Amino acid sequence: MGVALTFLVPLALMSIFGSIFGGSGASPQGIRLAVLNQSTSAVARQIESTLDTSKAFQVIKSYKDDNGNQVIFDSVSIKEYVRAGGASAALILPQDAYSDTSLGLNLKFYFDPKNEIEMQTTRGLIKQIVFSQFPSIIAQSGFRQAERFLGKKSGEGFKHGIASTINKYFKVDTNAILHPDIAKLQNTGSDSTGRSFNFMDKIVRIEEQQLVGQDLKNPWATRSVGGWAMTFLLFTLTASSSSLFDDRKSGVMLRLLTSPVSRVHILWSKYLFNMSLGIIQLMFMFIAGWLLFDVDIFANLFNLLLIIIAAAMACTSFGMLLAAFSQTRQQAQGLGTFFILTMSAVGGAWFPTSFMPPTIQFFSKLTIVYWSMDGFLEVLWRGSGLLSILPNLGILLGVSAVVSIISVRQFRRGDIFS
């Protein structure tokens, strides 16, 4: 098993990283984006349609009220939806977004940069979609205005003159301007130098507002401390649980069995010790984050402690499970390395889960790391109350209970006590 894991661990990590950065997962998928289109203009409808068909976004246009009824967003509820963590960002196309007589496009973008990489990518994708749809609309609008004021013949000459000028400075095909095809313009809207995007920046006005985390002293550390704490906690508790093999080898286990305690008592003592160790280690990590990077752990301390306890219990159960199904300490540590690195990679401890293929995104929600990190971010980043973190607590405690029962049953049938 030890030799096999020498090959399995790098193979698993290579597959995960390759699928994220080199294959179908190279682009983000399924980013939750709330959209409200209040405009009746053609360009607004085209932007909304493109967002609907984009694999990068999971577009949300309504929410459930307290009575369970589906309600379409308005300009207030869509922002509250983002604040509550329902979506990563919101895009509003207001009534005055664009008209035939407009010289520019007005949009509103509200965001929660809980994950900075994901948010920068979201902002870039939205701009790309907007810019790719807008050139043909503004060109045709200008042409219609020219024909209205100059007449059809003079307007036709104006159209060809404008098309030639755009082609000269921005390298856009004149045929795409004179005979617009929206699908083609999506690929020809900007050249490799990005000069047309600079031009569009002056015409497209996107009003941006950060809704969550704007008062944090160190956003980067607040986002990161939970993921790294979980990775090291899993390594610590796996090694501590594997010490049962050392107890057996040194003869301590036989001495314990001659005392008036049962095997279950021995396991519970090991479980309680490891859980206490996990709680102390997590508290140490967060206190270090407070001292070194100004991570505010006291504003929501009670709920933070609840997530810490639940995460420590789940990680302790995981370590005991590995020890229960392993034959040697080396095997337990090898399996632990394999599962810990895999869970950390797919659970979002190192990079956003939205950059992963849909299959890996599904499995990420089956990991302890995902639910622990999500709980830490709810508490530290969003300042959520007890009601909001109940799903995280329930899942972590449920995993701890189920895995502990399996571990005890396996210990009873195994030979670690012999």
Secondary structure by P-SEA (a helix, b strand, c coil): cccccaaaaaaaaaaaaaaacccccccccccbbbbbbccccaaaaaaaaaaaacccccccccccccccbbbbbcaaaaaaaaaaccccbbbbbccccccccccbbbbbbbbccccaaaaaaaaaaaaaaaaaacaaaaaaaaaaaaaacccaaaaaaaaaaaaaaaaacccccccccccccaaaaaaacccccaaaaaaaaaccccccccccccccccaaaaacaaaaaaaaaaaaaaaaaaaaaaaaaaaaaaaaaaccccaaaaaaaaaaaaaaaaaaaaaaaaaaaaaccccccccaaaaaaaaaaaaaaaaaaaaaaaaaacccaaaaaaaaaaaaaaaaaaaccccccccccaaaaaaaaacaaaaaaaaaaaacccccccccaaaaaaaaaaaaaaaaaaaaaaaaaccccc
